[in-house]
């Protein structure tokens, strides 16, 4: 099992083989577990890419959901790469479950993380790959060395260490503020643009808005929002399943968020 997953990981990095993205969310083009298994069984995918918590839908996966993904990968000997960069932004009563804590994950999974989202240090360009499978880890090391990436810069290492050891109180305050922003958006949208469905935010600071009931083509929707001086993420960035959706970043001061929503109301209301 270890050998097959490691071989597939290396093959993907060198041949750009088809990658299966499993979308267990509320987007229109939902990827069902049975569909995913069919693609894996047919060897249509050499690797599974997974986002936990989910971006853009803001889902905090349960242990059972994550175990289902790991078990599929284990069954077909497919490596799993799990992006957990938003792990610090999971709101009660939900909880984050790292993929590496699940049975079999140590044999086939690679976890990606960074302090950049949580502590706003993306400019330092520091991230981490965590892999418990020795064979996979060695092959990853050889590939990144071949790309000239051997270590982070000293400033980024110091910032990452400080963030993860000295900033818990600050992070607690940030999460509390973001939860208030989230609740404000939910209430405002319900009162001012009731045709727009706001996906309940369990994690991240990015809210997923379903605007399909407005009856606007995606290009027209984005044009009107930009004309109202609002810049949100176009749902089509995430694939055809994002048509009719936009993503709103609530990681900002409340006054700025309120002003943005007032402008959005002229388009979405």
N, C-alpha and C positions, 0 to 999 in steps of 0.2 A: 504493500500500500504506500509506504513512504517513498519508495523508488518511483512508482508511477506518478504520484503527485509532483515530485520534484522534476521528473523528466518533462511533464506537461508544462510546468512553470517555465523551464528553460526554453522549450519549443515555442511557447507563446512569445517570449521576449525576443526571439530571433526571427520568427516568421510572421508576426502580427496575425496569428490565427484568430478566427472568430471568437468573440467573447460574449458570454451570456450575462445579461444584466437582469437580475430577478427583481421585479417590481411588485411587492406585496402591499399595495397601497390603494388609494381611492382614485387614482388617475383613470381616465377613460379606457386606456389600453392596459388594463391590469394583467399582469403575468401570473397565472395560477401555478401553484406548485406542480400540478400534473403536467402542465405545459412545459415547465422548466425541466421536469424529469424526462419528458420526451426528447427534448433537445440534448440533454446530457447522454441519454441512452443511445441516441443516434450519432453521438460524437460530433455534434454541430458546434459544440463549445469546448475549448481547451482550458478555459479558466472562468471562474465566477467572480465577478466584481460586486461587492455589496457595500452599502452605506448604512452605518449604524452609529448614532441615530440617523434617520433618513433625511436627506436633503433632495428635493425641496418640500416634501410633504410634512416634515416635522414629527414623524412617528418615532416613538421610543419602543423598540421591539421587545416583546416578552421573551423569556428564556425558551419557552416552547417554540415560538416562531424561529428563533435563531438555531435551536437544535434541529429543526426541520431542514434548514439550509445546510448545516454542517453534515447531517446524515446523508443528504443527497450527494454532496461532494465526496463523502467517504465511500458511498456505495459505488460511485463511478470513477473513483481515483482522480478527481479533478481538484486542482489547487483552488483555494479560496482566498481572495484578497479583500480584507474588510477595512474600510475607511472609518475610523472612529474619532475624527478630528473634532466633532461636536459633542463628544462624550460628557464634557463638563456642563453642558446646557440641557440637562434632563430635569423636568419639573415634577415635584410631588403631585400625586401619589405614585408617579411612574419612577422607574429606576433603570440605570444603565447596566447592562450585562455585557461584559467584554467577551468577544467571540472566543478568546483563548482560554476562557474558563470552562468551556463546554467539552464534553467527552469527544475524543478523536480530533479536536481542533489542533492539538499540539502536533499532530502528524501531517496536517495539510494546509493549515491556515497561516496567513501573514497579516499582521495588524499594522495599520498606519496611523500615526498620531502626531500631534504637534501642539506646542503652546500658543501658536500664532493666533488662532481664533479667540481663545479664551482671554488672553492677556494682551491682544493687539500688538503683537511683535512680529507680524508677517514680514516686515521689512528686513528682519535679521536672517530670513531664509533658512530656518532650522526646522527639521522634522525628523521623525524616527521610524524605522522599520523594526518590528518585533516579530521574530520567528523562532519557534522552539525546535523545529526539525533541522537537525544539524546538516543534512545533505542539502536541503533547500537553502539554508542560511549561507552555506559555502558557495553555492552557485549564485546566489544574489550578490554576495561579496565580490565575486569575480566579475560579474556584469557591471556593477557600479564602479569598481576600480577601473575597468576598461573604459568607462565613460569619464574618468578623471574625478570622480566624487569619492573622497576618502574620509572626510570628517567635516564637522561644522566649524564655523569660525569661532574664535575665542569669545567674542562679545555675545554671540548667540548662545553658546554653551553656558556662560555665566547668567544670562537673562533667563534661560530655561530653568536652570537650577533654582534661581531666586523665585521664579513664578511658582514652581511646584513645591517649594518648601516654606515660603514666607507670606503667601498671599491668600490664604483660605478665607480670612475675614472679609477681604475685599471682594472675593468671588461670591461669597454669600450675599453681600449687599448688591452686587451686580445682578445676580439671579432674581432677587426679590424685585428689583427695579424692572427687569425684563418681564416678569410675570404681571406686573401692574400694566406695563405697556401692552402686553398680549390681551389682557382683560379689557383694556380701554378700546383696542381695535375691535374686539368682538362686539362690544356694546355699541360702539359708534357705527359699525357696519350694519348691524341689525336695525338701528334707528334711521340711518341715512341712505344706505343703498341695499335695501332688503332683497333685491334680486341676486346679489352677489353672495355666494356661499363661501364662508371662511372656514377652512379646515381647522378643527381643533388642534392647537399647538401643544404637543407633549414634550417637544425638545427643539433645540436650536433657537435662533432669534430671527428666523425667516418664515414668514407666513404665506400660505398657499391659497390664493383666491380664485374661485371658480366664477368666471364672468360670462359663461356661455349663455345664460338666460337673457343677457342684454341683446343678443342677436347681432352682434357686431363681428365682422371679419377680424382676425387677429391683427392684421396690418393696420386696420382702421382704429382698433382699440388702442394700439400702441401709439399711433399718430395723435389721437385725441389726448392721451395722457401726457405725451411730451409737449403738446401745445398748451396744456394746463400747467406746464413747468414741473411735471412729475416724472421722475426716472425710476421705473421699477424694472425687474427682470422679466423679459419676454418668456412665457411658458414654453415656446417652441425651442428655446435653447436646450431644453431637456428632452427633446424628441417630439414626434408628432402627437404623442399622447398628451403633451402640454398645450395643445391648441385650445384657446379659450381661457387659459389660465395666466395669471401673473404672480410673481413672487415679490413680497414686500419685506424689506429689512426694517426691523423694529429696534435695532441696536443703536439707538440715538436718544438725545434728550426728549423729554415728553413734549415740550413746546414745539420742537421741530416736527415731531410725529403728528401732533394736533394740526399744525399748519398744513402738512402734507395731506392729511385726510380731508381737510376742508377743500383743498384743491381737487382731490380725487372725487369728491362728491359731485362736482360739476360734470364729470364724465360718467360716473357709475351710478349716480342717484336717479 
